[in-house]
Amino acid sequence: MRDERLADGWDVNAGAWIQWTRRGLDSYSSHKVAFLPLIPPPGRLTVDVGAGEGRVSRELRARGHRVLAIDRSPTMTRSAATHPDVPVPAVVADAVSLPLPDAVADCAVAFMCLHDMDDVVPAIREVGRILVDGGRFVIAIAHPLSSAGRFDQDTTDENPPFVIRDSYTAPRHFTTVRTREDLSMTYHGIHRPLQTYTDALTAAGFVIEQLREHSAEDPTNKWSRIPSFLHLVCRSGAGTAVHVDV
Ligand SMILES: C[S@@+](CC[C@H](N)C(=O)[O-])C[C@H]1O[C@@H](n2cnc3c(N)ncnc32)[C@H](O)[C@@H]1O
């Protein structure tokens, strides 16, 4: 049984993450080109759940959204709120207990964080609570196929096979360390099968309007064969009962 919470690991790694993202060392610049157009136009309030150091919140603000960034890591939240160019309103909170009233927002975004949360089912339910009926929840996660396995590293094959040595269906924690330039970044997450997310979304009253699998465009890149990210656009309010007297 694990005692530590994933968010604690993210807080410990927040200093590295802030440098990692602000030096552009991950795939965000290409990933956002596919993700950001899925977000609806600005409305009353957009909540960025698991906002980290605030890069998506800053993009949304530039597009006219009134944004609230929420993250469980105090270090991440502080850096979002004190960004030197575009500080955003940000609060420390767990996604399972958002400090907001019911039906207050018309959009919520969770970019590359639901697979980093211990309790994803109550977190998705909580987003359903704060959204108005008809609001949109726009999600990017590590594609469950990509988190289930890895490209075989024991081969010199230019086109290595993608291997799932463990189970696709069983959830499990993973830790990935990436090194670029002089910086190492440790990712703490949970592999879960796709159905965990879709079941949680439907149980929270969401209808999935769009599902997109994001892979590399360059056909010589091995990540063009396996989708690395999954995008979902979900509409809230499907669970609202309608009573008709006859
Ligand atoms: C990979 S980072 C992504 C941050 C941001 N969305 C981005 O792409 O720049 C994952 C974030 O999820 C946050 N997180 C993990 N568990 C959380 C929880 N239970 N509630 C709120 N945030 C959480 C972490 O603190 C971390 O900032």
The ligand as an ORCA input file, in Angstrom:
! r2SCAN-3c Opt
* xyz 0 1
  C       2.063     17.303    -15.161
  S       1.593     18.556    -14.043
  C       0.577     19.471    -15.202
  C       0.400     20.882    -14.806
  C      -0.293     21.782    -15.849
  N      -1.638     21.335    -16.165
  C       0.571     21.900    -17.090
  O       0.364     21.148    -18.035
  O       1.467     22.708    -17.090
  C       0.369     17.774    -12.990
  C      -0.187     18.688    -11.908
  O      -1.269     18.028    -11.221
  C      -1.233     18.481     -9.870
  N      -2.007     17.572     -9.025
  C      -1.728     16.280     -8.719
  N      -2.678     15.785     -7.902
  C      -3.563     16.789     -7.656
  C      -4.752     16.899     -6.902
  N      -5.228     15.857     -6.204
  N      -5.434     18.065     -6.911
  C      -4.962     19.127     -7.615
  N      -3.824     19.089     -8.348
  C      -3.136     17.933     -8.383
  C       0.241     18.498     -9.551
  O       0.545     19.269     -8.412
  C       0.830     19.065    -10.843
  O       0.951     20.463    -10.792
*
